[in-house]
Amino acid sequence: MKESVINDILQNVSTLPLDEQDFIVQTISRRMHEVRRNEIAERAKEAEYNYNTGNVTSGTVNDLMKKL
């Protein structure tokens, strides 16, 4: 997104009453948390799949470094 667009959005938001600005902040925060939760859930599914199919390696840091 272009910086000018972001500045326009911020300028428009700053003209709103504080309670509406707070609502926007909370809404964006909730949406971001939901996106992150979904990303973590997808990574967990991927990790579980890799574990169940044997596509994982375990050992000490030294063991893993030797394999590299």
Phi and psi in degrees as GROMACS dihedral restraints (atoms count N, CA, C in turn):
[ dihedral_restraints ]
;  ai    aj    ak    al  type     phi  dphi    fc
    3     4     5     6     1   -71.1    20    10
    4     5     6     7     1   146.7    20    10
    6     7     8     9     1   -58.4    20    10
    7     8     9    10     1   -37.1    20    10
    9    10    11    12     1   -65.6    20    10
   10    11    12    13     1   -35.8    20    10
   12    13    14    15     1   -65.9    20    10
   13    14    15    16     1   -44.0    20    10
   15    16    17    18     1   -62.3    20    10
   16    17    18    19     1   -43.7    20    10
   18    19    20    21     1   -61.9    20    10
   19    20    21    22     1   -39.4    20    10
   21    22    23    24     1   -63.0    20    10
   22    23    24    25     1   -44.1    20    10
   24    25    26    27     1   -61.4    20    10
   25    26    27    28     1   -47.5    20    10
   27    28    29    30     1   -62.4    20    10
   28    29    30    31     1   -39.4    20    10
   30    31    32    33     1   -63.3    20    10
   31    32    33    34     1   -45.3    20    10
   33    34    35    36     1   -63.2    20    10
   34    35    36    37     1   -41.0    20    10
   36    37    38    39     1   -65.3    20    10
   37    38    39    40     1   -38.8    20    10
   39    40    41    42     1   -65.1    20    10
   40    41    42    43     1   -17.1    20    10
   42    43    44    45     1   -84.0    20    10
   43    44    45    46     1   -11.7    20    10
   45    46    47    48     1   -78.8    20    10
   46    47    48    49     1   157.8    20    10
   48    49    50    51     1   -61.5    20    10
   49    50    51    52     1   154.9    20    10
   51    52    53    54     1   -57.8    20    10
   52    53    54    55     1   -38.1    20    10
   54    55    56    57     1   -65.2    20    10
   55    56    57    58     1   -34.8    20    10
   57    58    59    60     1   -73.3    20    10
   58    59    60    61     1   -37.1    20    10
   60    61    62    63     1   -61.8    20    10
   61    62    63    64     1   -42.9    20    10
   63    64    65    66     1   -62.4    20    10
   64    65    66    67     1   -40.3    20    10
   66    67    68    69     1   -60.6    20    10
   67    68    69    70     1   -42.5    20    10
   69    70    71    72     1   -63.1    20    10
   70    71    72    73     1   -45.8    20    10
   72    73    74    75     1   -59.8    20    10
   73    74    75    76     1   -46.8    20    10
   75    76    77    78     1   -64.1    20    10
   76    77    78    79     1   -41.2    20    10
   78    79    80    81     1   -64.3    20    10
   79    80    81    82     1   -46.1    20    10
   81    82    83    84     1   -63.7    20    10
   82    83    84    85     1   -41.3    20    10
   84    85    86    87     1   -61.3    20    10
   85    86    87    88     1   -45.6    20    10
   87    88    89    90     1   -61.7    20    10
   88    89    90    91     1   -41.9    20    10
   90    91    92    93     1   -63.7    20    10
   91    92    93    94     1   -41.9    20    10
   93    94    95    96     1   -65.3    20    10
   94    95    96    97     1   -41.0    20    10
   96    97    98    99     1   -62.8    20    10
   97    98    99   100     1   -39.8    20    10
   99   100   101   102     1   -63.7    20    10
  100   101   102   103     1   -42.9    20    10
  102   103   104   105     1   -61.2    20    10
  103   104   105   106     1   -45.8    20    10
  105   106   107   108     1   -63.0    20    10
  106   107   108   109     1   -41.7    20    10
  108   109   110   111     1   -59.2    20    10
  109   110   111   112     1   -43.7    20    10
  111   112   113   114     1   -64.6    20    10
  112   113   114   115     1   -39.9    20    10
  114   115   116   117     1   -62.7    20    10
  115   116   117   118     1   -43.0    20    10
  117   118   119   120     1   -64.1    20    10
  118   119   120   121     1   -41.4    20    10
  120   121   122   123     1   -62.8    20    10
  121   122   123   124     1   -41.7    20    10
  123   124   125   126     1   -64.1    20    10
  124   125   126   127     1   -42.0    20    10
  126   127   128   129     1   -63.6    20    10
  127   128   129   130     1   -37.8    20    10
  129   130   131   132     1   -65.2    20    10
  130   131   132   133     1   -41.9    20    10
  132   133   134   135     1   -62.0    20    10
  133   134   135   136     1   -43.0    20    10
  135   136   137   138     1   -63.6    20    10
  136   137   138   139     1   -43.3    20    10
  138   139   140   141     1   -64.7    20    10
  139   140   141   142     1   -41.4    20    10
  141   142   143   144     1   -64.0    20    10
  142   143   144   145     1   -42.4    20    10
  144   145   146   147     1   -60.1    20    10
  145   146   147   148     1   -48.1    20    10
  147   148   149   150     1   -60.9    20    10
  148   149   150   151     1   -39.8    20    10
  150   151   152   153     1   -64.4    20    10
  151   152   153   154     1   -47.0    20    10
  153   154   155   156     1   -66.4    20    10
  154   155   156   157     1   -28.3    20    10
  156   157   158   159     1   -95.7    20    10
  157   158   159   160     1     3.6    20    10
  159   160   161   162     1    79.0    20    10
  160   161   162   163     1    16.6    20    10
  162   163   164   165     1   -91.4    20    10
  163   164   165   166     1    44.9    20    10
  165   166   167   168     1  -131.9    20    10
  166   167   168   169     1   157.1    20    10
  168   169   170   171     1  -125.7    20    10
  169   170   171   172     1   140.4    20    10
  171   172   173   174     1  -129.1    20    10
  172   173   174   175     1   159.4    20    10
  174   175   176   177     1   151.1    20    10
  175   176   177   178     1  -175.4    20    10
  177   178   179   180     1   -78.7    20    10
  178   179   180   181     1   169.6    20    10
  180   181   182   183     1   -58.4    20    10
  181   182   183   184     1   -42.3    20    10
  183   184   185   186     1   -61.9    20    10
  184   185   186   187     1   -41.6    20    10
  186   187   188   189     1   -59.9    20    10
  187   188   189   190     1   -46.3    20    10
  189   190   191   192     1   -66.0    20    10
  190   191   192   193     1   -38.5    20    10
  192   193   194   195     1   -66.2    20    10
  193   194   195   196     1   -36.3    20    10
  195   196   197   198     1   -64.4    20    10
  196   197   198   199     1   -35.9    20    10
  198   199   200   201     1   -69.8    20    10
  199   200   201   202     1   -24.7    20    10
